[in-house]
Amino acid sequence: MGSDDKIVDVNFESLLRIFTVPEAPDSTLGNIEQKLSQNLNEFLREHIVAEEKPLSEIEKDFLNSAIPETPTFVSEHTQHLLDTVVSHSVHTSAPSFIGHMTSALPYFLMPLSKIMIALNQNLVKIETSKAFTPLERQVLGMLHRLIYQQGDDFYQHWMHSAEHSLGAFCSGGTIANITALWVARNNALKADGDFQGVGKEGLYHAMMHYGYKGMAVLVSERGHYSLKKAADILGIGQQNLIAVKTDSQNRICPIALEETICHLKIQNIKPFAIIGVAGTTETGSIDPLDKIADIAEREECHFHVDAAWGGATLMSNNHRYLLKGIERADSVTIDAHKQMYIPMGAGMVLFKNPSAMTSIEHHAEYILRKGSKDLGAHTLEGSRSGMAMLVYSSMHIISRPGYELLIDQSIEKAKFFANLIEQQQDFELISKPELCILTYRYVPLKTKKALAIASAKEKEELHQLLNELTKFIQKKQRENGRSFVSRTRLTPEKWGRMETNVFRVVLANPLTDKGILHSVIEEQRKIAKTSPIVLPKIETLTSTILQL
Amino acid sequence: MGSDDKIVDVNFESLLRIFTVPEAPDSTLGNIEQKLSQNLNEFLREHIVAEEKPLSEIEKDFLNSAIPETPTFVSEHTQHLLDTVVSHSVHTSAPSFIGHMTSALPYFLMPLSKIMIALNQNLVKIETSKAFTPLERQVLGMLHRLIYQQGDDFYQHWMHSAEHSLGAFCSGGTIANITALWVARNNALKADGDFQGVGKEGLYHAMMHYGYKGMAVLVSERGHYSLKKAADILGIGQQNLIAVKTDSQNRICPIALEETICHLKIQNIKPFAIIGVAGTTETGSIDPLDKIADIAEREECHFHVDAAWGGATLMSNNHRYLLKGIERADSVTIDAHKQMYIPMGAGMVLFKNPSAMTSIEHHAEYILRKGSKDLGAHTLEGSRSGMAMLVYSSMHIISRPGYELLIDQSIEKAKFFANLIEQQQDFELISKPELCILTYRYVPLKTKKALAIASAKEKEELHQLLNELTKFIQKKQRENGRSFVSRTRLTPEKWGRMETNVFRVVLANPLTDKGILHSVIEEQRKIAKTSPIVLPKIETLTSTILQL
């Protein structure tokens, strides 16, 4: 073992050593790194999703709540990590892992991430981030321009302005959405006469001053669950996050939206923000943003677009039109760790107006002094890593046309898969893909026929059983570990808004090919037939209905 | 150039290639990585803080707001990063960078970080994090035990319980503090009769129901600025974050705390949380936690301890006593990216009661279903990276006694530096170190004498000038780039609470030796003497006062 591998005895000299950068490239740590890289590459090349082992078994490796009293060799610990952690983690990059938005990464990000980790910059302030500060401002500028398409003059003026901010880099879409609604709330309840604004005086005084009985945020019933957290934490209350009806394509109904606003105003509840979803988490649907913008404008509401998932579509000149109206939003959330293929932890919120974030600006004596360009004056978070660098690099290495191709092929692949499902007699497409997300379920052919003629009561009963079957198939497939689709519950118009369990597929990984898609449904069909209890029940009820 | 280096033409085959893990270890990307590592190691070995270049100059490299229309070679872009980003970033790991809490990292974290990046797990749910979920729960358990010292039974029962949570892993201390106060607010305004709780109904209804005129959080005037953000976002209002007087050692005055609570209650404002600071950001002072615990208990307030910086002291059996009383806190914030030497982005909040977080629990249809062990049900953030793994690894490789040594030597070094400053005739120690933070300033010897006999007006005048001088020295030293101390503004009792600019030093880097500390004050003394305007003014005024 080399001298940099272990704190052999816990003494200060050994500790100093672990903070010392090795001189020789063939140091012990260098060798460990090489071994580790090879092992990780093997893992990443494997095309299975997860080695099945029950969680309760895995937990046995993580039971000790005491911090170790003796140090471990780095080499020994690395092996321990490979055995207990790596081998039991999920291959989110496997081409058959098509159940969630977490997908493969471009391989060049592995070496480049080293820069981020090694430099350990803290972007809250320039004193600990120097070049990373203008870099992050540029990345925010790029995303702002992608959405709002202002001219060079605009960005020259605002991008690096100390007193302004085009947005905030966040750990993820949840913080981005909360930030947007925080800004919206504070602007809606701003200082006025004697009242110093909600930020200073709090919500109770704000309501008293403005004479409202409540503050409401409106979003379609397909809105992301993070918005509930936002309504809770902001003091608005979850019940004032109003879920507006969607149409058969899971898009918000503008008429229902207008009616809801009307209804709120009668109760003296102030609808201060309307959220359009550009890519719902469950179905990938895009709200009619232009129509929402009209309503928001008329009602003088903040218009926020949650494009955490779908925002990257703007990179494609071929599909940009799907998000028409987004350029009218007051704020937009985009997660680079979703369709921009950046490692976890790269959310962003952009504001049309460079002065919007003034309502949440804050300062401190030892950093974030007025007039400084410290990014921390406009972020909910404090200390933050230099994650923006990886967005910057991917923008340069992949470039916009590269992203366009990635987006386009994902959408085409989703269309292909939707067609494939529609061709199967024993599958049912539940939501067509607008982007690269779709939902479907398995329904035996005869049961389809039975559903067509069943009574309301029988229909409901069959539906319940199919829900159980969907759950059974999805769980079993996950346990088999060859592929993974996720599961959610929708209320399709076609089925009279009955709660319907569905498979949910996200086709973001460029390495997912048509063969894999074929085998995913093949496996699901096979699993369905092994269902020991539910399938027989379905078959019996089907026969009864069809009078076989 | 190898085939994995560039998307030569933007076509789908080239794009597939960048998502493909190279087979050969000597691939182009492999070579790029090696070159990069060497360059980073050189950077990390350099013992300067920053190459001075004005920000306006650096910004010139980050002006383009358009996303590139053509792809760049990975090798070319890497060189670009080395030239424009790495060379102009801050050496936060330099032993003479003693101005902020961001410090050096143990080198073994470089290879181990690869695991985190490459696996790209998402800890919001088990389906995208598998073994990382019990791992994170174990890390939270270890920290919980470090603070609350419960027995094995306790952790066996709660650590992996689906319905409970010992805390939350966060992007940083700010989110941790906000989470603690969110939980406290929701527990203080919980469901009661017809009222469904503040989370559901919002603050306005909550206040109406409970009949309060306001909700207050109390913390010493040295509390972290993130608490202001928390009061703002939670709807409490910044003015209801009440700053309580501190004593001459920058610790909260318990009597003043009690008086403030009394005063609030008379106004029908509910003091729902008291915060003790265990390591103030500016002076490293620790509040009398036991006394605060007594008061919080009596007043039935949530007792939160912000130990973002100082919490790691609990690892040292020799200094643990300094935080006596922390085990009585309802919640505690600890940042592993501070004194636990983990890369940026590893905050944690721990709750004494495994059921405390129920008040902010949330679910969704596609993940976080009831009964699942998904970590996301109890976090403010949604998607999150596997950062907990690096804490886990450091706990094992360094071990508790290793951390103890690191903490102990930091504190000893701070004491040494404080003594050194007191030995200088022309420096003044402003705050003694309790942990490894101290503050001081430069005051010419004669001016010290003048201050002792000056009139109130002269004293104030001199003080103003010294403030300017401190600012001048700190800026100049930063620009020189050899070392870095930060600057803040305190109101020392000794100087009648006059606002006093001070140098602030954080001695966390184990590689910072006594020689460096000598040279830091040597350089400051030299810089002071080059002050073209302020020093002469100070000297003139000094002479007048001393009647020379």
Contacts between the chains, C-beta under 8 A, distances in Angstrom:
chain1	res1	chain2	res2	distance
A	4	B	107	6.9
A	4	B	108	7.7
A	6	B	397	7.8
A	7	B	397	7.5
A	7	B	398	6.7
A	7	B	399	7.4
A	7	B	402	5.4
A	10	B	399	7.0
A	10	B	401	4.4
A	10	B	402	5.2
A	10	B	404	7.9
A	10	B	405	6.0
A	11	B	405	7.4
A	12	B	405	5.8
A	12	B	409	6.1
A	12	B	510	7.7
A	15	B	398	7.7
A	15	B	402	6.2
A	15	B	405	5.6
A	15	B	406	6.2
A	15	B	510	6.0
A	16	B	510	5.6
A	16	B	511	6.5
A	18	B	106	4.4
A	18	B	107	6.2
A	18	B	108	6.3
A	18	B	397	7.8
A	18	B	398	7.3
A	19	B	93	7.9
A	19	B	104	5.0
A	19	B	105	7.6
A	19	B	106	5.8
A	19	B	107	6.8
A	19	B	509	7.5
A	19	B	510	5.3
A	19	B	511	5.6
A	20	B	107	6.8
A	20	B	511	7.3
A	21	B	41	5.0
A	21	B	44	4.5
A	21	B	45	5.0
A	21	B	107	5.8
A	22	B	41	7.3
A	22	B	107	6.8
A	23	B	45	7.9
A	25	B	34	7.5
A	25	B	37	7.7
A	25	B	38	6.8
A	29	B	107	6.2
A	29	B	108	6.1
A	29	B	110	7.7
A	29	B	111	6.3
A	32	B	108	7.9
A	32	B	111	5.7
A	33	B	110	7.3
A	33	B	111	3.7
A	33	B	114	7.3
A	34	B	25	7.5
A	36	B	111	5.4
A	36	B	112	7.7
A	36	B	114	6.2
A	36	B	115	7.1
A	37	B	25	7.7
A	37	B	111	8.0
A	37	B	114	6.6
A	38	B	25	6.7
A	40	B	114	6.3
A	40	B	115	6.6
A	40	B	118	4.6
A	40	B	119	7.7
A	41	B	21	5.0
A	41	B	22	7.2
A	43	B	118	7.6
A	43	B	119	7.6
A	44	B	21	4.6
A	44	B	118	6.3
A	45	B	21	5.0
A	45	B	23	7.9
A	50	B	130	6.1
A	55	B	126	6.7
A	55	B	130	7.7
A	55	B	133	7.6
A	55	B	134	7.2
A	55	B	373	6.7
A	58	B	130	6.9
A	58	B	131	5.3
A	58	B	134	5.8
A	59	B	134	4.5
A	59	B	160	5.2
A	61	B	131	7.6
A	61	B	134	7.3
A	62	B	131	7.9
A	62	B	134	3.9
A	62	B	135	5.5
A	62	B	137	6.8
A	62	B	138	4.0
A	62	B	160	7.7
A	63	B	138	7.3
A	63	B	155	8.0
A	63	B	156	7.3
A	63	B	159	7.4
A	63	B	160	7.9
A	64	B	138	7.0
A	65	B	138	7.0
A	65	B	141	4.0
A	65	B	142	5.7
A	65	B	144	7.3
A	65	B	145	4.6
A	65	B	152	7.3
A	65	B	155	3.7
A	65	B	159	6.0
A	66	B	142	7.1
A	66	B	145	6.4
A	67	B	142	5.1
A	67	B	145	7.6
A	67	B	146	6.3
A	67	B	315	7.3
A	67	B	395	5.2
A	67	B	399	7.3
A	67	B	400	4.6
A	67	B	403	8.0
A	68	B	395	6.3
A	68	B	396	5.5
A	68	B	399	4.7
A	68	B	400	6.6
A	69	B	399	6.3
A	69	B	400	5.7
A	69	B	401	6.4
A	70	B	399	5.6
A	70	B	401	7.6
A	71	B	396	7.7
A	71	B	397	6.1
A	71	B	398	6.3
A	71	B	399	4.2
A	71	B	401	7.7
A	71	B	402	5.6
A	72	B	396	4.8
A	72	B	397	5.5
A	72	B	399	7.3
A	73	B	397	7.9
A	74	B	108	4.7
A	74	B	397	5.8
A	77	B	393	6.1
A	77	B	396	5.2
A	77	B	397	5.4
A	78	B	111	7.5
A	78	B	112	7.1
A	80	B	396	7.6
A	81	B	112	7.3
A	81	B	115	6.2
A	81	B	389	7.5
A	81	B	393	6.9
A	84	B	131	6.6
A	85	B	115	7.3
A	85	B	131	4.9
A	85	B	132	6.9
A	85	B	135	6.2
A	85	B	389	6.6
A	86	B	115	6.3
A	86	B	119	6.7
A	87	B	131	8.0
A	88	B	130	5.5
A	88	B	131	3.7
A	89	B	119	5.1
A	89	B	121	5.7
A	89	B	129	7.0
A	89	B	130	5.1
A	89	B	131	5.2
A	89	B	132	6.0
A	90	B	121	6.5
A	90	B	127	6.8
A	90	B	128	5.5
A	90	B	129	6.5
A	90	B	130	4.8
A	92	B	119	7.3
A	92	B	120	5.4
A	92	B	121	6.6
A	92	B	122	7.1
A	92	B	128	5.7
A	93	B	19	8.0
A	93	B	120	6.7
A	99	B	127	6.7
A	100	B	122	7.3
A	100	B	125	7.9
A	100	B	127	6.5
A	100	B	128	5.4
A	102	B	120	6.4
A	102	B	121	7.7
A	102	B	122	4.5
A	102	B	128	4.8
A	102	B	383	7.4
A	104	B	19	5.0
A	105	B	19	7.6
A	105	B	117	7.9
A	105	B	118	7.9
A	105	B	120	5.7
A	106	B	18	4.5
A	106	B	19	5.9
A	107	B	4	6.9
A	107	B	18	6.2
A	107	B	19	6.7
A	107	B	20	6.7
A	107	B	21	5.8
A	107	B	22	6.7
A	107	B	29	6.2
A	108	B	4	7.7
A	108	B	18	6.3
A	108	B	29	6.1
A	108	B	32	7.9
A	108	B	74	4.7
A	109	B	117	7.1
A	110	B	29	7.7
A	110	B	33	7.3
A	110	B	114	6.7
A	110	B	117	6.3
A	110	B	118	5.9
A	111	B	29	6.4
A	111	B	32	5.8
A	111	B	33	3.7
A	111	B	36	5.4
A	111	B	37	8.0
A	111	B	78	7.5
A	112	B	36	7.8
A	112	B	78	7.1
A	112	B	81	7.3
A	113	B	113	7.2
A	113	B	114	7.7
A	113	B	117	4.4
A	114	B	33	7.3
A	114	B	36	6.2
A	114	B	37	6.6
A	114	B	40	6.3
A	114	B	110	6.7
A	114	B	113	7.7
A	114	B	114	7.9
A	115	B	36	7.1
A	115	B	40	6.6
A	115	B	81	6.2
A	115	B	85	7.3
A	115	B	86	6.3
A	117	B	105	7.9
A	117	B	109	7.1
A	117	B	110	6.3
A	117	B	113	4.4
A	117	B	117	7.9
A	117	B	343	5.4
A	118	B	40	4.6
A	118	B	43	7.6
A	118	B	44	6.3
A	118	B	105	7.9
A	118	B	110	6.0
A	119	B	40	7.7
A	119	B	43	7.6
A	119	B	86	6.7
A	119	B	89	5.1
A	119	B	92	7.3
A	120	B	92	5.4
A	120	B	93	6.7
A	120	B	102	6.4
A	120	B	105	5.7
A	120	B	343	5.4
A	120	B	344	5.9
A	121	B	89	5.7
A	121	B	90	6.5
A	121	B	92	6.6
A	121	B	102	7.7
A	121	B	344	7.3
A	122	B	92	7.1
A	122	B	100	7.3
A	122	B	102	4.5
A	122	B	344	5.6
A	125	B	100	7.9
A	126	B	55	6.7
A	127	B	90	6.9
A	127	B	99	6.8
A	127	B	100	6.5
A	127	B	478	7.3
A	127	B	484	7.2
A	127	B	486	6.7
A	128	B	90	5.5
A	128	B	92	5.7
A	128	B	100	5.4
A	128	B	102	4.9
A	129	B	89	7.0
A	129	B	90	6.5
A	130	B	50	6.1
A	130	B	55	7.7
A	130	B	58	6.9
A	130	B	88	5.5
A	130	B	89	5.1
A	130	B	90	4.8
A	131	B	58	5.3
A	131	B	61	7.6
A	131	B	62	7.9
A	131	B	84	6.6
A	131	B	85	4.9
A	131	B	87	7.9
A	131	B	88	3.7
A	131	B	89	5.2
A	132	B	85	6.9
A	132	B	89	6.0
A	133	B	55	7.6
A	134	B	55	7.2
A	134	B	58	5.8
A	134	B	59	4.5
A	134	B	61	7.3
A	134	B	62	3.9
A	135	B	62	5.5
A	135	B	85	6.2
A	137	B	62	6.8
A	138	B	62	4.0
A	138	B	63	7.3
A	138	B	64	7.0
A	138	B	65	7.0
A	141	B	65	4.0
A	142	B	65	5.7
A	142	B	66	7.1
A	142	B	67	5.2
A	144	B	65	7.3
A	145	B	65	4.7
A	145	B	66	6.4
A	145	B	67	7.6
A	146	B	67	6.3
A	152	B	65	7.3
A	155	B	63	8.0
A	155	B	65	3.7
A	156	B	63	7.2
A	159	B	63	7.4
A	159	B	65	6.0
A	160	B	59	5.2
A	160	B	62	7.7
A	160	B	63	7.9
A	171	B	171	3.9
A	171	B	175	7.7
A	171	B	345	7.3
A	171	B	381	5.6
A	171	B	384	6.9
A	172	B	381	5.7
A	172	B	382	5.3
A	172	B	383	4.7
A	172	B	384	6.8
A	173	B	382	6.2
A	173	B	383	7.0
A	174	B	380	7.2
A	174	B	381	5.4
A	174	B	382	3.8
A	174	B	383	7.6
A	175	B	171	7.6
A	175	B	175	7.7
A	175	B	380	7.7
A	175	B	381	6.1
A	178	B	233	7.5
A	178	B	380	7.9
A	182	B	232	7.8
A	182	B	233	5.5
A	186	B	232	7.6
A	196	B	239	7.5
A	198	B	235	7.2
A	198	B	237	7.1
A	199	B	232	4.5
A	199	B	237	7.2
A	199	B	238	6.0
A	200	B	232	7.9
A	200	B	237	5.8
A	200	B	238	5.1
A	200	B	239	5.3
A	201	B	237	4.6
A	201	B	239	6.0
A	202	B	203	7.4
A	202	B	214	6.6
A	202	B	215	7.3
A	202	B	231	7.8
A	202	B	235	5.7
A	202	B	236	5.1
A	202	B	237	2.7
A	202	B	239	7.5
A	202	B	240	5.8
A	203	B	202	7.4
A	203	B	203	4.4
A	203	B	204	6.0
A	203	B	235	3.7
A	203	B	237	7.5
A	204	B	203	6.0
A	204	B	204	6.0
A	204	B	207	4.7
A	204	B	212	8.0
A	204	B	213	7.4
A	204	B	214	6.5
A	204	B	215	7.9
A	204	B	235	7.8
A	205	B	214	7.7
A	205	B	237	6.8
A	207	B	204	4.7
A	212	B	204	8.0
A	213	B	204	7.4
A	214	B	202	6.6
A	214	B	204	6.5
A	214	B	205	7.7
A	215	B	202	7.3
A	215	B	204	7.9
A	225	B	362	6.3
A	225	B	363	7.5
A	225	B	364	3.8
A	225	B	368	7.3
A	226	B	382	5.4
A	228	B	362	6.0
A	229	B	360	7.8
A	229	B	362	5.9
A	229	B	380	6.7
A	231	B	202	7.8
A	232	B	182	7.8
A	232	B	186	7.6
A	232	B	198	8.0
A	232	B	199	4.5
A	232	B	200	7.9
A	232	B	360	6.9
A	232	B	362	7.7
A	233	B	178	7.5
A	233	B	182	5.5
A	233	B	233	6.3
A	233	B	234	6.4
A	233	B	380	7.0
A	234	B	233	6.4
A	234	B	234	7.6
A	234	B	235	6.2
A	235	B	198	7.2
A	235	B	202	5.7
A	235	B	203	3.7
A	235	B	204	7.9
A	235	B	234	6.2
A	235	B	235	2.6
A	235	B	236	7.8
A	236	B	202	5.1
A	236	B	235	7.8
A	237	B	198	7.1
A	237	B	199	7.2
A	237	B	200	5.8
A	237	B	201	4.6
A	237	B	202	2.7
A	237	B	203	7.5
A	237	B	205	6.7
A	238	B	199	6.0
A	238	B	200	5.0
A	239	B	196	7.5
A	239	B	200	5.3
A	239	B	201	6.0
A	239	B	202	7.5
A	240	B	202	5.8
A	281	B	366	6.7
A	282	B	365	7.3
A	282	B	366	5.8
A	315	B	67	7.2
A	335	B	383	7.4
A	337	B	383	6.6
A	343	B	117	5.4
A	343	B	120	5.4
A	343	B	385	6.8
A	344	B	120	5.9
A	344	B	121	7.3
A	344	B	122	5.6
A	344	B	383	6.0
A	344	B	384	6.6
A	344	B	385	3.9
A	344	B	386	7.6
A	345	B	171	7.4
A	345	B	345	6.9
A	345	B	383	7.7
A	345	B	384	7.0
A	345	B	385	4.8
A	360	B	229	7.9
A	360	B	232	6.9
A	362	B	225	6.3
A	362	B	228	6.0
A	362	B	229	5.9
A	362	B	232	7.7
A	363	B	225	7.5
A	364	B	225	3.8
A	365	B	282	7.2
A	365	B	488	4.9
A	365	B	489	4.5
A	366	B	281	6.8
A	366	B	282	5.8
A	366	B	486	6.0
A	366	B	487	6.9
A	366	B	488	3.6
A	366	B	489	7.8
A	366	B	504	6.4
A	367	B	486	7.8
A	368	B	225	7.3
A	373	B	55	6.7
A	380	B	174	7.2
A	380	B	175	7.7
A	380	B	178	7.9
A	380	B	229	6.7
A	380	B	233	7.0
A	381	B	171	5.5
A	381	B	172	5.7
A	381	B	174	5.4
A	381	B	175	6.1
A	382	B	172	5.3
A	382	B	173	6.2
A	382	B	174	3.8
A	382	B	226	5.4
A	383	B	102	7.3
A	383	B	172	4.7
A	383	B	173	7.1
A	383	B	174	7.6
A	383	B	335	7.4
A	383	B	337	6.6
A	383	B	344	6.0
A	383	B	345	7.7
A	384	B	171	6.9
A	384	B	172	6.9
A	384	B	344	6.6
A	384	B	345	6.9
A	385	B	343	6.8
A	385	B	344	3.9
A	385	B	345	4.8
A	386	B	344	7.7
A	389	B	81	7.5
A	389	B	85	6.6
A	393	B	77	6.1
A	393	B	81	6.9
A	395	B	67	5.2
A	395	B	68	6.3
A	396	B	68	5.5
A	396	B	71	7.7
A	396	B	72	4.7
A	396	B	77	5.2
A	396	B	80	7.6
A	397	B	6	7.8
A	397	B	7	7.6
A	397	B	18	7.8
A	397	B	71	6.1
A	397	B	72	5.5
A	397	B	73	7.9
A	397	B	74	5.8
A	397	B	77	5.4
A	398	B	7	6.7
A	398	B	15	7.7
A	398	B	18	7.3
A	398	B	71	6.2
A	399	B	7	7.5
A	399	B	10	7.0
A	399	B	67	7.2
A	399	B	68	4.7
A	399	B	69	6.3
A	399	B	70	5.6
A	399	B	71	4.2
A	399	B	72	7.3
A	400	B	67	4.5
A	400	B	68	6.6
A	400	B	69	5.7
A	401	B	10	4.4
A	401	B	69	6.4
A	401	B	70	7.6
A	401	B	71	7.7
A	402	B	7	5.4
A	402	B	10	5.2
A	402	B	15	6.1
A	402	B	71	5.6
A	403	B	67	7.9
A	404	B	10	7.9
A	405	B	10	6.0
A	405	B	11	7.4
A	405	B	12	5.8
A	405	B	15	5.6
A	406	B	15	6.2
A	409	B	12	6.1
A	409	B	15	8.0
A	478	B	127	7.2
A	484	B	127	7.2
A	486	B	127	6.7
A	486	B	366	6.0
A	486	B	367	7.8
A	487	B	366	6.9
A	488	B	365	5.0
A	488	B	366	3.7
A	489	B	365	4.5
A	489	B	366	7.8
A	504	B	366	6.4
A	509	B	19	7.5
A	510	B	12	7.7
A	510	B	15	6.0
A	510	B	16	5.6
A	510	B	19	5.3
A	511	B	16	6.5
A	511	B	19	5.6
A	511	B	20	7.3
